[in-house]
Amino acid sequence: MKLSFSSNAFVEHSLDDALCAISRIGYQGAEIMADRPHFWPPDLDQEQVDAVATRAAELGLTLCNINGFPMQAIGTMHRPSWLEENDADRQKRVDHTIACIELAHMLGIPYVSTEPGGPVEGGAEARGREYALFARTLDQVIPRAEELGVTLLIEPEPDLLFEDMDSMVAFLDNMESTALGVNFDLGHFFCIGDDPADLIRTYGPMLKHIHIEDIAPNRKHHHLIPGMGAMDFGAIFDALKKVEYDGFVTVELYPYSKKPEMAAEEAFRFLKPFFEGTV
């Protein structure tokens, strides 16, 4: 296992400043937010992409994932989504995701993470229609991902179309594409009442990339610095070792944009012993 940090905590800083801080603290990898001010695809040319690759190499950082979830440059954290009723709005999510996949390919990054459809509108009667729309929209992206060898990881989240692993896995089984997977956000699963350690043991072979944060005892969806909430990190890392997970665990602390270095340092200090086997 390797520890990384998401640049989305550093939205008040440049991507270069974020990468420098992440490296200085001791993280082995970095996840890049594909949104302004960091890595919004329409803003980039080849020279800028190459410069990020060079900088990461100089800093000894592995770029492990492109976070294509937020589109706040033109919308919000979740929108435009895969479920927009308006075709043009939905196409913006498609085009953005394809651009992220192409950037990942250029940088040698294996994964792009994306939102799981939503916000969801309507009750249970709308679910079948929403699943079908999500699948139909994803079909526009999958061929490019398969062609370039980049895996698109859907990230279940509370209150969106996919919240839990059972529904997510059933959907992916129907899609039958090797270019699709799950971005396993442990805090999100904890929020809906699931046990992250149990899920790791159950779905170990599916683990490609992991997001980690802490969540308060009330299970409200608000990311906290690991060690500040109620999640059982001992059980989580025991489970990860049991399934022999050898990928990146990315700390995602976007609520700490006013103090990103502090948050990154405290998270690193708390999590490092689990990677060294000293807990």
C-alpha positions in Angstrom: 0.0 0.0 0.0 1.0 3.5 -0.7 -0.3 6.8 0.8 -1.3 9.8 -1.4 -3.2 13.0 -0.9 -5.8 14.7 -3.1 -5.0 18.2 -4.5 -8.7 19.2 -3.9 -7.8 20.4 -0.4 -5.6 23.0 -2.0 -8.1 24.9 -4.1 -6.8 28.2 -2.8 -3.3 27.3 -4.1 -1.8 26.4 -7.4 -1.4 22.8 -8.4 2.4 23.2 -8.2 2.2 24.5 -4.6 -0.1 21.6 -3.8 2.3 19.0 -5.2 5.3 20.6 -3.4 3.4 20.5 -0.1 2.2 16.9 -0.6 5.8 15.8 -1.4 7.4 17.7 1.5 5.1 16.1 4.0 6.1 12.7 2.9 3.2 11.3 0.7 4.2 8.9 -2.0 1.5 10.0 -4.4 -0.9 12.7 -5.4 -4.4 12.7 -6.9 -5.1 15.6 -9.2 -8.4 17.5 -9.3 -9.5 18.0 -12.9 -11.1 21.3 -12.1 -10.0 24.9 -11.7 -7.7 26.1 -10.4 -5.7 22.9 -10.8 -6.2 20.8 -13.9 -9.4 21.9 -15.8 -9.0 20.2 -19.3 -10.1 23.2 -21.5 -7.4 25.3 -19.8 -4.5 23.0 -20.7 -2.1 22.5 -23.5 0.5 19.8 -24.0 3.3 22.0 -22.5 1.3 22.4 -19.3 0.5 18.7 -19.1 4.2 17.8 -19.6 5.2 20.3 -17.0 3.0 18.6 -14.4 4.5 15.2 -15.2 8.0 16.6 -14.9 7.2 18.4 -11.7 5.7 15.2 -10.1 8.8 13.2 -11.1 11.1 15.9 -9.7 9.2 15.7 -6.4 9.2 11.9 -6.3 5.4 11.7 -6.5 3.4 9.1 -8.4 0.3 10.6 -9.9 -2.3 8.0 -9.0 -5.7 9.2 -10.0 -7.4 12.1 -11.8 -10.4 13.2 -9.9 -13.0 14.0 -12.5 -15.9 14.2 -10.0 -16.2 18.0 -9.5 -17.0 20.4 -12.4 -17.1 23.6 -10.4 -15.5 25.5 -13.3 -18.9 25.4 -15.1 -21.2 23.9 -12.4 -20.9 22.4 -9.0 -19.3 19.5 -7.2 -21.9 17.2 -8.7 -23.3 18.9 -11.7 -23.5 18.7 -14.7 -24.1 15.0 -13.8 -24.6 11.8 -15.8 -28.4 12.2 -15.2 -29.1 15.6 -16.5 -32.4 15.7 -18.4 -31.0 18.3 -20.8 -28.9 16.5 -23.5 -26.5 19.4 -23.8 -25.9 19.5 -20.0 -25.4 15.8 -19.9 -23.0 16.0 -22.8 -20.8 18.3 -20.8 -20.2 15.5 -18.2 -19.4 13.1 -21.1 -16.9 15.5 -22.7 -15.3 16.3 -19.4 -14.8 12.7 -18.6 -13.4 11.8 -21.9 -10.9 14.7 -21.6 -9.9 13.4 -18.1 -9.3 10.0 -19.6 -7.1 11.4 -22.3 -5.1 13.4 -19.7 -4.7 10.3 -17.6 -3.4 8.5 -20.6 -0.9 11.2 -21.4 0.4 11.2 -17.8 0.5 7.5 -17.4 -2.2 7.6 -14.7 -4.3 4.4 -14.6 -7.5 5.8 -13.1 -10.1 8.6 -13.5 -12.7 8.8 -10.7 -16.2 10.2 -11.4 -19.6 10.9 -9.7 -22.1 8.1 -9.3 -25.1 9.9 -10.9 -27.0 12.6 -9.2 -28.2 14.5 -7.4 -31.1 12.1 -7.7 -34.5 13.6 -8.3 -37.8 11.7 -7.8 -38.6 8.6 -5.7 -38.0 4.9 -6.1 -40.2 4.8 -9.2 -37.6 6.9 -11.0 -34.6 4.6 -10.2 -35.0 2.3 -13.2 -35.1 5.2 -15.6 -32.1 6.8 -13.9 -30.0 3.6 -14.1 -30.8 3.3 -17.8 -29.9 6.9 -18.4 -26.6 6.5 -16.5 -25.7 3.3 -18.5 -26.6 5.0 -21.8 -24.5 8.0 -21.0 -21.6 6.0 -19.8 -21.7 4.1 -23.1 -20.4 7.3 -24.8 -17.3 7.2 -22.6 -16.4 3.6 -22.3 -14.9 3.1 -25.8 -12.4 5.8 -25.3 -11.4 4.4 -21.9 -11.0 0.9 -23.3 -9.0 2.2 -26.2 -6.5 4.1 -24.0 -6.4 1.6 -21.2 -7.7 3.9 -18.5 -10.2 2.7 -15.9 -13.1 4.9 -15.0 -13.9 4.5 -11.3 -17.4 5.4 -10.2 -17.5 6.7 -6.6 -20.6 5.8 -4.6 -21.7 8.7 -2.3 -24.5 9.3 0.1 -27.7 10.7 -1.5 -26.6 10.1 -5.0 -27.8 7.3 -7.4 -25.3 4.8 -6.2 -24.6 4.8 -2.4 -23.7 1.2 -1.6 -21.6 -1.6 -3.1 -24.4 -4.0 -3.8 -26.2 -1.7 -6.2 -22.9 -0.6 -7.7 -21.7 -4.1 -8.3 -25.0 -5.1 -9.9 -24.8 -2.2 -12.2 -21.2 -2.9 -13.2 -22.0 -6.5 -13.9 -24.6 -5.5 -16.4 -22.2 -3.0 -18.0 -19.7 -5.8 -18.8 -16.8 -3.4 -19.4 -13.2 -3.9 -18.1 -12.8 -0.1 -18.3 -15.2 0.5 -15.4 -14.6 0.0 -11.6 -15.2 1.6 -8.2 -13.5 4.4 -6.4 -13.8 3.0 -2.9 -14.4 5.9 -0.6 -14.4 4.4 2.9 -16.0 7.4 4.6 -18.9 7.4 2.2 -19.7 3.8 3.1 -19.4 4.6 6.8 -21.9 7.4 6.3 -24.6 5.0 5.1 -24.1 2.6 8.0 -21.8 0.1 6.3 -18.6 -1.3 7.8 -15.7 -0.3 5.6 -13.5 -3.2 6.9 -16.3 -5.8 6.0 -16.6 -4.2 2.5 -12.9 -4.5 2.0 -12.9 -8.1 2.9 -15.9 -8.8 0.7 -14.8 -6.8 -2.4 -11.0 -7.1 -2.1 -10.5 -8.2 -5.7 -12.3 -5.1 -6.9 -10.2 -2.6 -5.0 -8.4 -0.3 -7.5 -8.1 3.0 -5.7 -9.2 4.1 -2.3 -10.3 7.4 -0.7 -10.0 7.8 3.0 -11.1 10.4 5.5 -12.7 10.3 8.9 -16.4 10.8 9.7 -18.1 11.9 12.9 -20.1 9.5 15.1 -23.4 10.9 13.7 -22.2 9.6 10.3 -22.9 13.0 8.7 -21.2 13.3 5.3 -18.5 15.7 6.2 -14.8 14.8 5.7 -12.6 15.0 8.8 -8.9 14.5 9.3 -8.3 10.8 10.1 -8.3 10.3 13.8 -10.8 13.0 14.5 -14.0 10.9 13.9 -15.4 7.5 14.7 -14.0 5.3 11.9 -12.0 2.2 13.0 -8.7 2.6 11.1 -7.1 -0.3 12.8 -9.8 -2.6 11.4 -9.7 -0.9 8.0 -6.0 -1.4 7.6 -6.1 -4.9 9.0 -8.6 -5.7 6.3 -6.5 -4.0 3.6 -3.5 -6.1 4.6 -5.6 -9.3 4.7 -6.7 -8.8 1.0 -3.2 -7.8 0.1 -4.2 -4.4 -1.3 -1.1 -2.8 -2.9 -2.5 0.3 -4.5 -2.9 3.9 -3.3 -4.9 5.1 -0.4 -5.7 8.7 -1.1 -6.5 11.1 1.8 -9.3 13.4 0.6 -9.9 16.5 2.8 -11.4 19.2 0.6 -13.3 20.9 3.5 -9.9 22.0 4.8 -9.1 24.5 2.0 -8.2 27.2 4.5 -5.6 25.0 6.1 -4.6 22.3 3.6 -1.0 21.8 4.7 -2.1 21.4 8.4 -4.7 18.9 7.4 -2.3 17.0 5.2 0.4 16.9 7.9 -2.0 15.7 10.6 -3.5 13.1 8.4 0.0 11.8 7.5 1.1 11.8 11.1 -1.9 9.7 12.1 -1.9 7.3 9.1 1.9 6.7 8.7 2.1 4.0 11.5 -0.6 1.9 9.7 1.7 1.8 6.6 4.7 1.0 8.7 3.0 -1.8 10.7 3.6 -0.1 14.0 0.0 0.2 15.2 
